[in-house]
Amino acid sequence: MCGVVGIVSRSTVNQNLYEALTVLQHRGQDAAGIVTADNGRMYLRKDNGLVRDVFHARHMLKLPGSMGIGHVRYPTAGCDSSAEAQPFYVNSPYGITLAHNGNLTNASELRRELFIDEMRHINTDSDSEILLNVFAQELQHIGKLKITPADIFKAVKGVHRRCKGGYAVVAMIMGYGVIGFRDPYGIRPLCYGKRETDAGPEHMIASENVALQSLEYEMIDDIHPGEAVFIENSGVVFRQQCHDSPQLCPCLFEYVYLARPDTIIDKVAVYKARLRMGESLAKKILQEWPDHDIDVVIPIPDTSRTAALPLAYKLGIKYREGFIKNRYIGRTFIMPGQQRTKSVRQKLNVIDLEFKGKNVLLVDDSIVRGTTSKQIIEMARQAGARNVYFASAAPAVRYPNVYGIDMPTADELVAYGRTNDEVGEYIGADRLFYQDLKDLRQAVLIGNPDISGFEDSVFTGQYLTSEVTSEYLGKLARQRSEKNRHNEQPGEPIEMHNVS
């Protein structure tokens, strides 16, 4: 999970890119980067850390130009050094910089092809650098000094033909403009919008439409699976389907947890979908336990609030806030394991009076590794809860994700190899309720019946792309284990100026 943005403006774009990345900060907290273009040159600043920490006034002054792209990173491939931060840049052809959300599942094969066929060296472990070089190679094969939008779309077709996995991309081609494109399944989200100014129209591409809204851009549309949208530096927009058989199969976990609740993905309001998740979960609890003794429903902030409120209403039980969140601690789901464990008590403080002597139903969006859930249940008991029940707005997460979410090995997932009762026992819940997958799917499908399916492999173990086999997952697990054993030192901040 990462966040990407691209803007073609009539004025200096650095501040708008910064503000858009701040809105998308929930999609990645490890690193941030911005690259702009001005007078035939590109200007780059990227480093590990939050947007507010990476960019200060002195950095913004070195990012001139009316066209640029940005990225917030949450790593699923590569290491944690600033060399892996995005955007990436390649000087041939034309000068291209690219930012990417997702994960390529055939990155190793592509790396070998790029070196053997084109003698292109990949300098990092990031699949985003591989994707950039594949795109550059496809443009290089066109063999023109000056390219047209049709040539750019042809290059995207080549990317779709060669790259497997989930990807939403923004790229800037020096002297031409910004392009955004999405994998043929539309696994990762991407949309674009427009705003009118006295100087003329300005356009923006972003992972979520909340970034558009924050800068007063009117959303035009989601970029469809397999589609590309090219915005010339003059402001003219071109749009073309670049795949023969696209299917809309968005990542179901985006609606459960990853996206902001106020965003709309593929015409589905995330907030409304989460309300429906809470309603269906309440129905399941009533079916399985009609004579329940729950006294109060308490959400685990922040993502689960939207589902917990209708759940409490359907059950006819009080809804209360029992945890107060420290806004200055990041999302624990996207932290390394040991840091995640330490951060829970720093992140959440308990209001004892909401727990003391009560049978409490805690509601969370999902249970992934189980460490956070286990600690929160312990906190509820220490606050005096008589019984602690737990409800997950998502089904049991039992399988790795390979399309851009940090769930790469089954052994890290608490539900892998365990029954629901065993998971409940592990996390210390007196009773555990999981959402049914069919109800979760329906909660999203109601918003857009044109969705043909979902990328829901973390629940089903069924993957959209054929190269994801048991051998592939085993190799991924070994690589993950080796990475965790290797203590890498952080790199230096990267700034690139006057690159042409």
VEXDREN-2710 file (C-alpha; in Angstrom, 1 decimal):
% VEXDREN-2710
k/r/px/py/pz
1/MET/0.0/0.0/0.0
2/CYS/1.4/3.4/-1.1
3/GLY/-0.1/6.7/-2.2
4/VAL/0.7/8.4/-5.5
5/VAL/-0.2/11.8/-7.0
6/GLY/0.5/13.6/-10.3
7/ILE/-0.4/17.2/-11.2
8/VAL/-0.2/19.3/-14.4
9/SER/-0.8/22.9/-13.3
10/ARG/-0.6/26.4/-14.6
11/SER/1.6/27.5/-11.7
12/THR/4.2/26.1/-9.3
13/VAL/3.0/22.7/-8.2
14/ASN/5.3/21.8/-5.2
15/GLN/2.9/23.0/-2.5
16/ASN/-0.1/21.2/-4.0
17/LEU/1.9/18.0/-4.3
18/TYR/2.9/18.3/-0.6
19/GLU/-0.7/18.9/0.5
20/ALA/-2.0/16.0/-1.6
21/LEU/0.6/13.6/-0.1
22/THR/-0.4/14.8/3.4
23/VAL/-3.9/13.8/2.7
24/LEU/-2.6/10.4/1.4
25/GLN/-0.3/9.9/4.4
26/HIS/-2.4/7.0/5.7
27/ARG/-1.3/5.0/2.7
28/GLY/2.4/5.0/3.7
29/GLN/4.4/6.4/6.6
30/ASP/7.9/5.1/5.8
31/ALA/9.1/7.5/3.1
32/ALA/7.9/10.4/0.9
33/GLY/9.1/11.9/-2.3
34/ILE/8.3/14.7/-4.8
35/VAL/9.8/15.3/-8.3
36/THR/9.0/18.4/-10.4
37/ALA/9.9/19.6/-13.9
38/ASP/10.9/23.1/-15.0
39/ASN/12.7/24.4/-18.0
40/GLY/13.9/21.0/-19.3
41/ARG/15.1/19.8/-15.9
42/MET/13.8/17.6/-13.1
43/TYR/14.1/18.3/-9.4
44/LEU/13.8/15.6/-6.8
45/ARG/13.6/15.3/-3.0
46/LYS/12.9/12.1/-1.2
47/ASP/13.7/10.5/2.2
48/ASN/12.5/8.2/4.9
49/GLY/9.8/9.7/7.2
50/LEU/6.5/11.4/7.1
51/VAL/5.7/14.1/4.5
52/ARG/6.0/16.9/7.1
53/ASP/9.5/15.6/8.1
54/VAL/10.8/15.0/4.6
55/PHE/9.9/18.4/3.2
56/HIS/10.8/21.7/4.8
57/ALA/10.8/25.2/3.3
58/ARG/14.4/24.9/2.1
59/HIS/13.4/21.7/0.2
60/MET/10.3/23.2/-1.3
61/LEU/12.3/26.1/-2.7
62/LYS/14.3/23.6/-4.7
63/LEU/11.2/22.0/-6.4
64/PRO/10.2/24.5/-9.1
65/GLY/7.9/23.8/-12.0
66/SER/4.3/23.5/-12.9
67/MET/4.3/19.7/-13.4
68/GLY/5.2/16.9/-10.9
69/ILE/4.5/13.7/-9.2
70/GLY/4.7/12.5/-5.6
71/HIS/4.7/9.3/-3.5
72/VAL/4.2/8.1/0.1
73/ARG/5.8/4.7/0.7
74/TYR/4.8/1.7/2.7
75/PRO/7.3/-1.0/1.6
76/THR/6.3/-4.4/0.5
77/ALA/9.3/-5.0/-1.6
78/GLY/12.9/-3.9/-1.2
79/CYS/14.5/-2.6/2.0
80/ASP/13.8/0.3/4.3
81/SER/16.6/2.7/3.2
82/SER/15.9/6.0/1.6
83/ALA/17.3/4.7/-1.7
84/GLU/14.1/2.7/-2.0
85/ALA/12.0/5.9/-1.6
86/GLN/10.1/7.0/-4.7
87/PRO/9.8/8.5/-7.3
88/PHE/12.5/6.7/-9.3
89/TYR/14.2/8.3/-12.3
90/VAL/15.7/7.1/-15.5
91/ASN/17.3/9.4/-18.1
92/SER/16.6/7.4/-21.2
93/PRO/14.5/7.9/-23.2
94/TYR/13.4/11.5/-22.7
95/GLY/13.8/11.5/-18.9
96/ILE/11.1/9.6/-17.0
97/THR/10.2/9.6/-13.4
98/LEU/7.7/7.2/-11.9
99/ALA/5.8/6.4/-8.6
100/HIS/4.0/3.2/-8.0
101/ASN/1.4/1.7/-5.6
102/GLY/1.2/-2.1/-5.7
103/ASN/3.5/-5.0/-6.2
104/LEU/4.8/-6.9/-9.2
105/THR/4.7/-10.7/-8.9
106/ASN/7.1/-11.4/-11.7
107/ALA/9.7/-8.8/-10.7
108/SER/12.6/-11.3/-10.7
109/GLU/11.9/-12.4/-14.2
110/LEU/11.6/-8.8/-15.4
111/ARG/14.9/-7.9/-13.7
112/ARG/16.7/-10.6/-15.7
113/GLU/15.0/-9.6/-18.9
114/LEU/15.9/-6.0/-18.6
115/PHE/19.6/-6.8/-18.0
116/ILE/19.9/-9.5/-20.7
117/ASP/17.8/-7.8/-23.4
118/GLU/18.6/-4.1/-22.8
119/MET/21.6/-4.2/-20.4
120/ARG/19.5/-2.1/-18.0
121/HIS/20.9/-2.2/-14.4
122/ILE/18.4/-2.1/-11.6
123/ASN/20.1/-0.4/-8.6
124/THR/17.6/-1.2/-5.8
125/ASP/15.5/-4.1/-4.7
126/SER/12.3/-2.2/-5.5
127/ASP/9.9/-3.5/-8.1
128/SER/8.9/0.1/-8.8
129/GLU/12.3/0.7/-10.4
130/ILE/11.8/-2.4/-12.5
131/LEU/8.4/-1.2/-13.6
132/LEU/9.9/2.2/-14.5
133/ASN/12.5/0.5/-16.6
134/VAL/10.0/-1.7/-18.4
135/PHE/8.0/1.4/-19.3
136/ALA/11.1/3.2/-20.4
137/GLN/12.2/0.2/-22.5
138/GLU/8.8/0.1/-24.2
139/LEU/9.1/3.8/-25.1
140/GLN/12.6/3.2/-26.3
141/HIS/11.5/0.5/-28.7
142/ILE/9.2/3.0/-30.4
143/GLY/12.3/4.7/-31.6
144/LYS/11.1/8.2/-32.1
145/LEU/12.8/11.5/-31.1
146/LYS/9.3/13.0/-30.5
147/ILE/6.5/10.9/-29.3
148/THR/2.7/11.2/-29.4
149/PRO/0.0/10.2/-26.9
150/ALA/-0.6/7.1/-29.1
151/ASP/3.0/6.1/-28.6
152/ILE/2.7/6.5/-24.9
153/PHE/-0.4/4.3/-24.8
154/LYS/1.4/1.8/-26.9
155/ALA/4.1/1.7/-24.2
156/VAL/1.5/1.1/-21.5
157/LYS/0.1/-1.8/-23.5
158/GLY/3.6/-3.2/-23.4
159/VAL/3.8/-2.8/-19.7
160/HIS/0.4/-4.6/-19.3
161/ARG/1.7/-7.4/-21.5
162/ARG/4.9/-7.9/-19.5
163/CYS/4.1/-6.9/-15.9
164/LYS/2.1/-9.2/-13.6
165/GLY/0.5/-8.2/-10.3
166/GLY/-1.2/-5.1/-8.9
167/TYR/-0.1/-1.6/-9.8
168/ALA/-1.4/1.9/-10.0
169/VAL/1.2/4.2/-11.6
170/VAL/1.9/7.9/-12.1
171/ALA/4.8/8.8/-14.3
172/MET/6.2/12.1/-15.7
173/ILE/7.9/12.2/-19.1
174/MET/10.2/15.2/-19.5
175/GLY/8.8/17.7/-22.0
176/TYR/5.5/15.8/-22.5
177/GLY/3.4/15.4/-19.4
178/VAL/2.1/13.1/-16.7
179/ILE/0.5/9.7/-17.3
180/GLY/-1.5/7.5/-14.9
181/PHE/-2.4/3.9/-15.5
182/ARG/-3.8/0.9/-13.6
183/ASP/-3.3/-2.8/-13.9
184/PRO/-5.8/-4.8/-15.9
185/TYR/-7.7/-6.0/-12.8
186/GLY/-7.8/-2.6/-11.2
187/ILE/-6.5/-4.0/-7.9
188/ARG/-5.0/-0.8/-6.6
189/PRO/-7.1/2.4/-6.8
190/LEU/-6.4/5.4/-9.0
191/CYS/-8.6/8.4/-10.1
192/TYR/-8.2/11.8/-11.8
193/GLY/-9.8/15.2/-11.7
194/LYS/-9.8/18.7/-12.9
195/ARG/-10.1/22.3/-11.7
196/GLU/-10.6/25.5/-13.6
197/THR/-8.4/28.5/-12.9
198/ASP/-8.1/31.9/-14.5
199/ALA/-5.0/30.7/-16.4
200/GLY/-6.8/27.5/-17.7
201/PRO/-7.6/24.0/-16.6
202/GLU/-5.4/22.0/-14.2
203/HIS/-5.4/18.2/-13.8
204/MET/-4.5/15.8/-11.1
205/ILE/-4.2/12.0/-10.7
206/ALA/-4.3/10.5/-7.2
207/SER/-4.7/7.2/-5.4
208/GLU/-7.9/8.4/-3.6
209/ASN/-10.3/11.2/-4.5
210/VAL/-10.0/12.8/-1.1
211/ALA/-6.7/14.2/-2.4
212/LEU/-8.6/15.8/-5.2
213/GLN/-11.2/17.2/-2.9
214/SER/-8.7/18.7/-0.6
215/LEU/-7.3/20.8/-3.4
216/GLU/-10.7/21.6/-4.9
217/TYR/-10.4/19.4/-7.9
218/GLU/-13.6/18.0/-9.3
219/MET/-13.3/14.2/-9.7
220/ILE/-13.8/13.2/-13.4
221/ASP/-13.6/9.4/-13.0
222/ASP/-11.7/6.4/-11.7
223/ILE/-9.0/5.3/-14.1
224/HIS/-10.4/2.0/-15.2
225/PRO/-8.6/-1.3/-15.1
226/GLY/-6.0/-1.5/-17.9
227/GLU/-6.7/2.2/-18.8
228/ALA/-4.3/5.0/-19.1
229/VAL/-4.9/8.8/-18.8
230/PHE/-2.2/11.1/-20.3
231/ILE/-2.2/14.8/-19.4
232/GLU/0.0/16.9/-21.7
233/ASN/2.0/19.7/-20.2
234/SER/-0.3/22.0/-22.1
235/GLY/-3.3/20.7/-20.2
236/VAL/-4.9/18.5/-22.9
237/VAL/-6.1/15.2/-21.6
238/PHE/-6.0/11.9/-23.6
239/ARG/-7.6/8.6/-22.3
240/GLN/-7.4/5.1/-23.7
241/GLN/-8.0/1.5/-22.8
242/CYS/-4.6/-0.3/-23.1
243/HIS/-5.6/-3.9/-22.4
244/ASP/-7.7/-6.3/-24.4
245/SER/-9.6/-7.9/-21.6
246/PRO/-9.7/-5.8/-18.4
247/GLN/-11.8/-6.8/-15.4
248/LEU/-12.7/-4.7/-12.4
249/CYS/-11.6/-6.7/-9.4
250/PRO/-10.5/-4.2/-6.8
251/CYS/-8.7/-5.1/-3.6
252/LEU/-11.4/-5.9/-1.0
253/PHE/-9.1/-4.9/1.8
254/GLU/-9.1/-1.3/0.5
255/TYR/-12.7/-1.0/1.7
256/VAL/-12.1/-2.8/5.0
257/TYR/-9.0/-0.8/6.2
258/LEU/-6.6/0.7/3.7
259/ALA/-8.6/3.6/2.2
260/ARG/-9.8/6.6/4.1
261/PRO/-13.5/6.3/5.1
262/ASP/-14.4/9.5/3.2
263/THR/-13.0/8.3/-0.1
264/ILE/-14.8/6.8/-3.1
265/ILE/-13.1/3.9/-5.0
266/ASP/-14.6/2.6/-8.2
267/LYS/-17.9/4.4/-7.5
268/VAL/-18.2/2.8/-4.1
269/ALA/-18.3/5.1/-1.0
270/VAL/-16.0/3.5/1.5
271/TYR/-18.0/5.0/4.4
272/LYS/-21.2/3.5/3.1
273/ALA/-19.6/0.1/2.6
274/ARG/-18.3/0.1/6.1
275/LEU/-21.7/1.0/7.5
276/ARG/-23.1/-2.1/5.7
277/MET/-20.3/-4.2/7.1
278/GLY/-21.4/-3.3/10.6
279/GLU/-25.0/-4.1/9.8
280/SER/-24.3/-7.5/8.4
281/LEU/-22.0/-8.4/11.3
282/ALA/-24.7/-7.5/13.7
283/LYS/-27.1/-9.8/11.9
284/LYS/-24.6/-12.6/12.2
285/ILE/-24.1/-12.0/16.0
286/LEU/-27.9/-12.1/16.5
287/GLN/-28.2/-15.4/14.5
288/GLU/-25.4/-17.1/16.4
289/TRP/-26.1/-15.7/19.8
290/PRO/-29.6/-14.4/20.1
291/ASP/-29.6/-14.3/23.9
292/HIS/-26.2/-12.5/24.1
293/ASP/-25.3/-10.6/27.3
294/ILE/-23.3/-7.7/25.6
295/ASP/-23.6/-4.5/27.6
296/VAL/-21.7/-2.1/25.4
297/VAL/-20.1/-1.9/21.9
298/ILE/-16.7/-0.2/21.8
299/PRO/-14.8/0.4/18.6
300/ILE/-11.0/0.2/18.3
301/PRO/-10.2/3.6/16.7
302/ASP/-10.1/4.8/14.1
303/THR/-11.1/2.5/11.1
304/SER/-13.7/0.4/12.9
305/ARG/-15.8/3.3/14.1
306/THR/-17.9/3.4/11.0
307/ALA/-18.8/-0.3/11.2
308/ALA/-19.2/-0.3/15.0
309/LEU/-22.0/2.3/15.1
310/PRO/-24.6/0.5/13.0
311/LEU/-23.6/-2.8/14.6
312/ALA/-24.5/-1.3/18.0
313/TYR/-27.7/0.1/16.6
314/LYS/-28.8/-3.2/15.2
315/LEU/-28.0/-5.0/18.4
316/GLY/-29.9/-2.4/20.4
317/ILE/-26.9/-1.8/22.6
318/LYS/-25.1/1.3/23.8
319/TYR/-22.2/2.5/21.7
320/ARG/-19.3/4.1/23.7
321/GLU/-15.8/5.3/23.1
322/GLY/-13.6/3.3/25.4
323/PHE/-10.2/4.1/23.8
324/ILE/-8.7/7.5/23.2
325/LYS/-6.1/7.5/20.4
326/ASN/-2.9/9.4/20.4
327/ARG/-2.9/11.2/17.0
328/TYR/0.9/11.3/16.8
329/ILE/1.4/7.5/16.6
330/GLY/1.2/6.0/13.2
331/ARG/-1.0/3.2/11.9
332/THR/0.1/0.0/13.7
333/PHE/-0.8/-2.2/10.8
334/ILE/2.0/-0.8/8.7
335/MET/4.7/-0.8/11.4
336/PRO/7.4/-3.5/11.9
337/GLY/6.5/-6.2/14.3
338/GLN/8.4/-5.2/17.4
339/GLN/7.6/-1.5/17.0
340/ARG/3.9/-2.5/16.4
341/THR/3.8/-4.3/19.7
342/LYS/5.4/-1.5/21.7
343/SER/3.2/1.2/20.1
344/VAL/-0.2/-0.1/21.0
345/ARG/-0.2/1.2/24.6
346/GLN/1.3/4.4/23.4
347/LYS/-1.3/4.8/20.8
348/LEU/-4.4/3.9/22.8
349/ASN/-5.5/5.0/26.3
350/VAL/-8.4/3.3/28.1
351/ILE/-11.3/5.1/29.7
352/ASP/-11.8/2.7/32.6
353/LEU/-15.3/3.6/33.5
354/GLU/-16.6/2.3/30.1
355/PHE/-15.2/-1.1/30.9
356/LYS/-15.5/-1.7/34.6
357/GLY/-17.9/-4.5/35.4
358/LYS/-19.3/-4.7/31.9
359/ASN/-19.5/-7.3/29.1
360/VAL/-17.8/-5.5/26.3
361/LEU/-17.9/-6.2/22.6
362/LEU/-14.8/-4.7/20.9
363/VAL/-15.1/-4.1/17.2
364/ASP/-12.1/-3.8/14.8
365/ASP/-11.8/-3.7/11.1
366/SER/-9.8/-6.9/10.9
367/ILE/-7.4/-9.2/12.7
368/VAL/-4.1/-9.7/10.9
369/ARG/-1.2/-10.7/13.0
370/GLY/-3.2/-10.8/16.2
371/THR/-0.6/-9.0/18.4
372/THR/-2.6/-5.7/18.5
373/SER/-5.9/-7.4/19.2
374/LYS/-4.3/-9.5/22.0
375/GLN/-2.9/-6.4/23.7
376/ILE/-6.1/-4.4/23.4
377/ILE/-8.1/-7.2/25.0
378/GLU/-5.6/-7.3/27.8
379/MET/-6.1/-3.6/28.3
380/ALA/-9.9/-4.0/28.4
381/ARG/-9.6/-6.7/31.1
382/GLN/-7.1/-4.6/33.1
383/ALA/-9.7/-1.7/32.9
384/GLY/-12.2/-4.0/34.7
385/ALA/-14.2/-5.6/31.9
386/ARG/-16.1/-8.7/33.1
387/ASN/-16.1/-10.4/29.7
388/VAL/-14.5/-9.2/26.5
389/TYR/-16.0/-10.3/23.1
390/PHE/-14.4/-9.4/19.8
391/ALA/-15.9/-8.8/16.4
392/SER/-14.0/-8.3/13.1
393/ALA/-15.6/-6.5/10.2
394/ALA/-13.6/-8.7/7.9
395/PRO/-13.3/-12.5/7.6
396/ALA/-10.3/-14.3/8.9
397/VAL/-7.1/-13.3/7.2
398/ARG/-5.4/-16.7/6.5
399/TYR/-3.3/-16.2/3.4
400/PRO/-0.5/-13.9/2.2
401/ASN/-1.1/-10.9/0.0
402/VAL/1.2/-10.4/-3.0
403/TYR/-0.4/-7.3/-4.6
404/GLY/0.9/-4.5/-2.4
405/ILE/-0.2/-5.2/1.2
406/ASP/2.4/-6.2/3.8
407/MET/1.1/-9.7/4.5
408/PRO/3.7/-11.7/2.6
409/THR/4.0/-14.8/4.7
410/ALA/1.2/-17.0/6.2
411/ASP/3.2/-17.7/9.4
412/GLU/2.7/-14.1/10.4
413/LEU/-1.1/-14.4/10.2
414/VAL/-2.8/-15.4/13.4
415/ALA/-5.6/-17.2/11.6
416/TYR/-3.3/-19.3/9.5
417/GLY/-3.7/-22.9/10.5
418/ARG/-6.1/-22.0/13.3
419/THR/-9.9/-22.3/13.6
420/ASN/-11.9/-19.2/14.6
421/ASP/-12.2/-20.6/18.2
422/GLU/-8.4/-21.1/18.4
423/VAL/-7.9/-17.5/17.2
424/GLY/-10.2/-16.3/19.9
425/GLU/-8.4/-18.2/22.5
426/TYR/-5.0/-16.9/21.2
427/ILE/-6.0/-13.3/21.4
428/GLY/-7.8/-13.8/24.7
429/ALA/-11.4/-13.1/23.7
430/ASP/-14.3/-14.8/25.5
431/ARG/-16.1/-14.9/22.2
432/LEU/-15.0/-14.1/18.6
433/PHE/-17.1/-13.1/15.6
434/TYR/-15.8/-12.8/12.0
435/GLN/-17.6/-11.2/9.1
436/ASP/-18.8/-13.7/6.4
437/LEU/-17.0/-13.2/3.1
438/LYS/-20.2/-13.2/1.1
439/ASP/-21.5/-10.4/3.3
440/LEU/-18.3/-8.4/3.0
441/ARG/-18.4/-8.7/-0.8
442/GLN/-22.1/-7.7/-0.8
443/ALA/-21.4/-4.6/1.3
444/VAL/-19.2/-3.3/-1.5
445/LEU/-21.1/-4.7/-4.5
446/ILE/-24.2/-2.8/-3.5
447/GLY/-22.3/0.4/-4.2
448/ASN/-21.3/-0.7/-7.7
449/PRO/-22.9/-3.9/-9.3
450/ASP/-20.5/-3.5/-12.3
451/ILE/-17.6/-4.9/-10.1
452/SER/-17.0/-8.3/-11.7
453/GLY/-15.0/-9.7/-8.7
454/PHE/-12.6/-8.9/-6.0
455/GLU/-8.9/-9.4/-5.1
456/ASP/-9.7/-11.1/-1.8
457/SER/-6.8/-13.6/-1.7
458/VAL/-6.1/-12.9/2.0
459/PHE/-9.4/-14.5/2.8
460/THR/-9.7/-17.2/0.1
461/GLY/-6.1/-18.1/-0.9
462/GLN/-7.2/-17.6/-4.5
463/TYR/-5.0/-15.2/-6.6
464/LEU/-6.0/-13.3/-9.7
465/THR/-2.7/-13.9/-11.5
466/SER/-1.5/-17.4/-12.4
467/GLU/2.2/-17.1/-11.5
468/VAL/1.3/-17.0/-7.8
469/THR/1.8/-20.6/-6.9
470/SER/2.8/-22.4/-3.7
471/GLU/6.4/-22.4/-4.8
472/TYR/6.2/-18.6/-5.4
473/LEU/4.7/-18.0/-1.9
474/GLY/7.4/-20.3/-0.3
475/LYS/10.1/-18.2/-2.0
476/LEU/8.5/-15.0/-0.8
477/ALA/8.4/-16.3/2.7
478/ARG/12.1/-17.2/2.7
479/GLN/13.0/-13.8/1.3
480/ARG/10.9/-12.1/4.0
481/SER/12.6/-14.2/6.7
482/GLU/16.1/-13.2/5.4
483/LYS/15.1/-9.6/5.2
484/ASN/13.9/-9.6/8.9
485/ARG/17.2/-11.1/10.0
486/HIS/19.2/-8.5/8.1
487/ASN/19.5/-5.2/10.1
488/GLU/20.0/-2.6/7.4
489/GLN/21.2/0.9/8.2
490/PRO/19.0/3.8/6.9
491/GLY/20.4/5.6/3.9
492/GLU/21.0/9.3/3.4
493/PRO/18.3/11.7/2.2
494/ILE/18.2/11.8/-1.6
495/GLU/18.0/15.1/-3.5
496/MET/18.4/15.3/-7.3
497/HIS/18.7/18.7/-8.9
498/ASN/19.2/19.8/-12.5
499/VAL/18.8/16.3/-13.9
500/SER/18.0/16.5/-17.6
END
